[in-house]
Amino acid sequence: MKIMHCPLNGPRNITEFAYGGELKTLPDQLSCSDREWADYVFYEDNRAGVVTEWWFHTPSSYWFLAQRNTLTDEVIRTFDASEVFPNPHSSELPASISAAMEVAS
């Protein structure tokens, strides 16, 4: 049985979670092209290595982030989204996440 640590509920069976996609920078909705918006909504980078992803704990309806190695499927760490988005009204990613995303590309 595979176990994932939920930041809110602790260790849980992986069947209680749903994958929500890679963490990506939100394009400016007022100035981006249709192609840029479609890329954001529908396409994943699908990089090999450590990726930050959205995950959802279904029983508690709790969204959180996980860093997972896509080559080994190892979950390195899970954490509340407030660590990345201290201001929920901002679409900007913190410099630490942005830098990690640039290194991985």
MDAnalysis code that builds the backbone (N, CA, C; Angstrom):
import MDAnalysis as mda
import numpy as np

u = mda.Universe.empty(315, n_residues=105, atom_resindex=np.repeat(np.arange(105), 3), trajectory=True)
u.add_TopologyAttr("name", ["N", "CA", "C"] * 105)
u.add_TopologyAttr("resid", np.arange(1, 106))
u.add_TopologyAttr("resname", ["MET", "LYS", "ILE", "MET", "HIS", "CYS", "PRO", "LEU", "ASN", "GLY", "PRO", "ARG", "ASN", "ILE", "THR", "GLU", "PHE", "ALA", "TYR", "GLY", "GLY", "GLU", "LEU", "LYS", "THR", "LEU", "PRO", "ASP", "GLN", "LEU", "SER", "CYS", "SER", "ASP", "ARG", "GLU", "TRP", "ALA", "ASP", "TYR", "VAL", "PHE", "TYR", "GLU", "ASP", "ASN", "ARG", "ALA", "GLY", "VAL", "VAL", "THR", "GLU", "TRP", "TRP", "PHE", "HIS", "THR", "PRO", "SER", "SER", "TYR", "TRP", "PHE", "LEU", "ALA", "GLN", "ARG", "ASN", "THR", "LEU", "THR", "ASP", "GLU", "VAL", "ILE", "ARG", "THR", "PHE", "ASP", "ALA", "SER", "GLU", "VAL", "PHE", "PRO", "ASN", "PRO", "HIS", "SER", "SER", "GLU", "LEU", "PRO", "ALA", "SER", "ILE", "SER", "ALA", "ALA", "MET", "GLU", "VAL", "ALA", "SER"])
u.atoms.positions = np.array([
    [0.845, -1.163, 0.000],
    [0.000, 0.000, 0.000],
    [0.901, 1.241, 0.000],
    [0.592, 2.184, -0.875],
    [1.358, 3.426, -0.949],
    [0.701, 4.467, -0.043],
    [1.527, 5.136, 0.739],
    [1.053, 6.137, 1.693],
    [1.569, 7.509, 1.269],
    [0.700, 8.508, 1.351],
    [1.106, 9.892, 1.114],
    [0.774, 10.682, 2.377],
    [1.670, 11.582, 2.738],
    [1.430, 12.411, 3.921],
    [0.624, 13.645, 3.515],
    [-0.567, 13.771, 4.062],
    [-1.404, 14.952, 3.850],
    [-1.011, 15.972, 4.916],
    [-0.691, 17.217, 4.532],
    [-0.312, 18.216, 5.536],
    [-1.417, 18.497, 6.557],
    [-2.653, 18.246, 6.202],
    [-3.772, 18.497, 7.112],
    [-4.147, 17.263, 7.935],
    [-4.128, 16.080, 7.304],
    [-4.650, 14.863, 7.926],
    [-3.611, 13.802, 8.254],
    [-2.350, 14.031, 7.925],
    [-1.302, 13.051, 8.212],
    [-1.228, 11.962, 7.147],
    [-0.545, 10.848, 7.454],
    [-0.365, 9.761, 6.487],
    [-1.697, 9.115, 6.102],
    [-1.936, 9.005, 4.803],
    [-3.187, 8.430, 4.293],
    [-2.865, 7.527, 3.101],
    [-3.777, 6.600, 2.818],
    [-3.664, 5.733, 1.652],
    [-3.739, 6.591, 0.391],
    [-2.906, 6.292, -0.587],
    [-2.824, 7.087, -1.821],
    [-4.162, 7.130, -2.568],
    [-5.033, 6.155, -2.342],
    [-6.323, 6.141, -3.029],
    [-7.231, 7.287, -2.587],
    [-6.890, 7.964, -1.481],
    [-7.689, 9.093, -1.007],
    [-7.340, 10.404, -1.709],
    [-6.361, 10.375, -2.613],
    [-5.873, 11.595, -3.244],
    [-6.148, 11.614, -4.738],
    [-6.272, 12.820, -5.260],
    [-6.408, 13.024, -6.707],
    [-5.330, 14.001, -7.157],
    [-4.699, 13.687, -8.275],
    [-3.659, 14.539, -8.853],
    [-4.305, 15.772, -9.468],
    [-3.719, 16.948, -9.222],
    [-4.290, 18.188, -9.733],
    [-3.457, 18.891, -10.779],
    [-2.321, 18.326, -11.158],
    [-1.489, 18.937, -12.195],
    [-0.264, 19.629, -11.629],
    [0.616, 20.011, -12.534],
    [1.855, 20.681, -12.153],
    [1.577, 22.105, -11.693],
    [2.406, 22.581, -10.786],
    [2.344, 23.977, -10.368],
    [2.960, 24.812, -11.484],
    [2.188, 25.740, -12.022],
    [2.656, 26.572, -13.128],
    [2.341, 28.034, -12.839],
    [3.084, 28.915, -13.481],
    [2.828, 30.342, -13.356],
    [1.590, 30.696, -14.166],
    [0.658, 31.372, -13.532],
    [-0.573, 31.791, -14.188],
    [-0.290, 32.930, -15.155],
    [-0.665, 32.792, -16.436],
    [-0.453, 33.906, -17.364],
    [-1.424, 35.049, -17.061],
    [-1.085, 36.233, -17.491],
    [-1.970, 37.389, -17.314],
    [-3.207, 37.179, -18.185],
    [-4.353, 36.999, -17.549],
    [-5.575, 36.666, -18.285],
    [-6.032, 37.792, -19.206],
    [-5.624, 39.008, -18.924],
    [-6.069, 40.146, -19.733],
    [-5.214, 40.365, -20.971],
    [-3.973, 39.856, -20.956],
    [-3.104, 40.135, -22.095],
    [-2.558, 38.896, -22.806],
    [-2.798, 37.699, -22.282],
    [-2.242, 36.510, -22.929],
    [-3.075, 36.118, -24.155],
    [-2.416, 35.413, -25.043],
    [-3.106, 34.942, -26.249],
    [-3.930, 33.697, -25.917],
    [-4.804, 33.326, -26.820],
    [-5.585, 32.097, -26.643],
    [-4.668, 30.891, -26.538],
    [-3.595, 30.882, -27.320],
    [-2.632, 29.780, -27.298],
    [-1.941, 29.673, -25.929],
    [-1.530, 30.825, -25.372],
    [-0.890, 30.821, -24.055],
    [-1.849, 30.310, -22.985],
    [-3.104, 30.722, -23.062],
    [-4.090, 30.268, -22.076],
    [-4.352, 28.767, -22.226],
    [-4.463, 28.295, -23.461],
    [-4.673, 26.860, -23.704],
    [-3.476, 26.055, -23.195],
    [-2.259, 26.553, -23.405],
    [-1.069, 25.872, -22.884],
    [-1.139, 25.752, -21.372],
    [-1.557, 26.821, -20.713],
    [-1.647, 26.814, -19.252],
    [-2.714, 25.824, -18.767],
    [-3.860, 25.834, -19.394],
    [-4.987, 25.010, -18.933],
    [-4.828, 23.539, -19.296],
    [-4.375, 23.243, -20.515],
    [-4.458, 21.875, -21.016],
    [-3.147, 21.098, -21.087],
    [-2.001, 21.761, -21.060],
    [-0.745, 21.056, -21.301],
    [0.149, 21.049, -20.071],
    [0.849, 19.951, -19.888],
    [1.816, 19.791, -18.812],
    [3.216, 19.777, -19.425],
    [4.212, 20.202, -18.647],
    [5.596, 20.128, -19.122],
    [6.081, 18.689, -19.135],
    [5.580, 17.880, -18.199],
    [5.920, 16.458, -18.114],
    [7.433, 16.242, -18.033],
    [8.072, 17.016, -17.146],
    [9.525, 16.926, -16.980],
    [9.905, 15.693, -16.171],
    [11.073, 15.166, -16.456],
    [11.633, 14.081, -15.662],
    [12.400, 14.700, -14.501],
    [12.169, 14.178, -13.301],
    [12.860, 14.704, -12.130],
    [11.869, 15.224, -11.105],
    [12.345, 16.100, -10.236],
    [11.514, 16.616, -9.158],
    [10.609, 17.727, -9.682],
    [9.315, 17.569, -9.442],
    [8.299, 18.512, -9.918],
    [7.393, 18.859, -8.737],
    [6.964, 20.120, -8.671],
    [5.984, 20.524, -7.668],
    [4.604, 20.403, -8.294],
    [3.696, 19.706, -7.593],
    [2.379, 19.385, -8.139],
    [1.274, 19.713, -7.138],
    [0.097, 19.972, -7.682],
    [-1.109, 20.115, -6.861],
    [-1.680, 18.739, -6.585],
    [-2.111, 18.494, -5.341],
    [-2.795, 17.269, -4.965],
    [-4.017, 17.630, -4.132],
    [-5.008, 16.753, -4.163],
    [-6.294, 16.996, -3.500],
    [-6.623, 15.799, -2.621],
    [-6.857, 16.047, -1.323],
    [-7.305, 14.973, -0.434],
    [-8.824, 14.940, -0.518],
    [-9.357, 13.935, -1.170],
    [-10.782, 13.865, -1.487],
    [-11.697, 13.880, -0.257],
    [-11.448, 13.072, 0.788],
    [-12.375, 13.068, 1.924],
    [-12.494, 14.420, 2.644],
    [-11.413, 15.203, 2.665],
    [-11.470, 16.480, 3.387],
    [-11.553, 17.693, 2.456],
    [-11.524, 17.462, 1.150],
    [-11.557, 18.553, 0.153],
    [-10.424, 19.549, 0.365],
    [-9.243, 19.039, 0.633],
    [-8.081, 19.871, 0.954],
    [-7.065, 19.828, -0.181],
    [-6.746, 20.997, -0.743],
    [-5.723, 21.124, -1.778],
    [-4.382, 21.432, -1.125],
    [-3.316, 20.789, -1.603],
    [-1.974, 21.051, -1.096],
    [-0.973, 20.798, -2.210],
    [0.290, 21.069, -1.923],
    [1.352, 20.879, -2.912],
    [2.266, 19.741, -2.478],
    [2.824, 19.054, -3.463],
    [3.776, 17.981, -3.199],
    [4.931, 18.105, -4.170],
    [6.120, 17.836, -3.682],
    [7.272, 17.714, -4.570],
    [7.483, 16.229, -4.778],
    [7.457, 15.824, -6.043],
    [7.522, 14.400, -6.381],
    [8.547, 14.183, -7.471],
    [9.326, 13.114, -7.352],
    [10.264, 12.732, -8.392],
    [9.499, 11.895, -9.412],
    [9.349, 12.420, -10.620],
    [8.554, 11.725, -11.632],
    [9.258, 10.483, -12.184],
    [10.564, 10.368, -11.967],
    [11.280, 9.173, -12.435],
    [11.068, 7.990, -11.504],
    [11.029, 8.256, -10.198],
    [10.904, 7.176, -9.211],
    [9.522, 7.127, -8.566],
    [8.690, 8.130, -8.792],
    [7.371, 8.293, -8.185],
    [7.465, 8.486, -6.668],
    [8.633, 8.899, -6.180],
    [8.819, 9.153, -4.752],
    [8.291, 10.549, -4.412],
    [7.451, 10.619, -3.396],
    [6.984, 11.910, -2.897],
    [8.028, 12.404, -1.905],
    [8.687, 13.499, -2.247],
    [9.771, 14.027, -1.432],
    [9.229, 14.782, -0.225],
    [8.243, 15.635, -0.473],
    [7.603, 16.338, 0.635],
    [6.251, 16.862, 0.206],
    [5.379, 17.051, 1.175],
    [4.081, 17.664, 0.940],
    [3.981, 18.878, 1.857],
    [3.263, 19.903, 1.406],
    [3.168, 21.123, 2.203],
    [1.939, 21.916, 1.801],
    [1.491, 22.755, 2.731],
    [0.330, 23.609, 2.507],
    [0.665, 24.656, 1.450],
    [-0.301, 24.994, 0.635],
    [-0.094, 25.973, -0.435],
    [0.261, 27.352, 0.092],
    [-0.033, 27.645, 1.349],
    [0.303, 28.954, 1.909],
    [1.815, 29.173, 1.973],
    [2.608, 28.099, 1.920],
    [4.062, 28.246, 1.876],
    [4.512, 28.868, 0.561],
    [3.771, 28.615, -0.498],
    [4.105, 29.143, -1.816],
    [3.315, 30.408, -2.117],
    [2.083, 30.448, -1.647],
    [1.192, 31.571, -1.919],
    [0.776, 32.255, -0.621],
    [1.694, 33.014, 0.007],
    [1.319, 33.670, 1.250],
    [0.220, 34.717, 1.040],
    [0.144, 35.267, -0.164],
    [-0.921, 36.203, -0.508],
    [-1.820, 35.501, -1.522],
    [-2.997, 35.019, -1.119],
    [-3.841, 34.238, -2.031],
    [-4.380, 35.042, -3.215],
    [-4.219, 36.360, -3.209],
    [-4.736, 37.189, -4.290],
    [-3.678, 37.493, -5.346],
    [-2.480, 36.941, -5.183],
    [-1.394, 37.184, -6.130],
    [-1.217, 35.971, -7.036],
    [-0.971, 36.218, -8.310],
    [-0.714, 35.117, -9.250],
    [0.786, 34.872, -9.416],
    [1.615, 35.646, -8.720],
    [3.067, 35.514, -8.812],
    [3.558, 34.335, -7.977],
    [4.496, 33.565, -8.533],
    [5.127, 32.503, -7.772],
    [6.310, 33.087, -7.017],
    [6.582, 32.623, -5.798],
    [7.770, 33.092, -5.079],
    [9.045, 32.778, -5.865],
    [10.075, 33.549, -5.625],
    [11.336, 33.399, -6.360],
    [11.911, 32.004, -6.225],
    [11.776, 31.359, -5.049],
    [12.350, 30.028, -4.853],
    [11.706, 28.997, -5.774],
    [10.394, 29.072, -5.981],
    [9.693, 28.136, -6.863],
    [10.015, 28.474, -8.315],
    [10.004, 29.750, -8.662],
    [10.303, 30.161, -10.036],
    [11.697, 29.725, -10.440],
    [12.669, 29.895, -9.534],
    [14.051, 29.499, -9.828],
    [14.144, 27.991, -10.015],
    [13.453, 27.226, -9.176],
    [13.470, 25.768, -9.305],
    [12.846, 25.319, -10.614],
    [11.801, 26.022, -11.064],
    [11.157, 25.665, -12.319],
    [12.085, 25.964, -13.503],
    [12.873, 27.065, -13.431],
    [13.787, 27.419, -14.506],
    [14.951, 26.437, -14.579],
    [15.449, 26.001, -13.444],
    [16.560, 25.038, -13.409],
    [16.140, 23.716, -14.017],
    [14.908, 23.295, -13.751],
    [14.411, 22.010, -14.236],
    [14.118, 22.033, -15.726],
    [13.895, 23.223, -16.320],
    [13.552, 23.245, -17.747],
    [14.752, 23.086, -18.632],
])
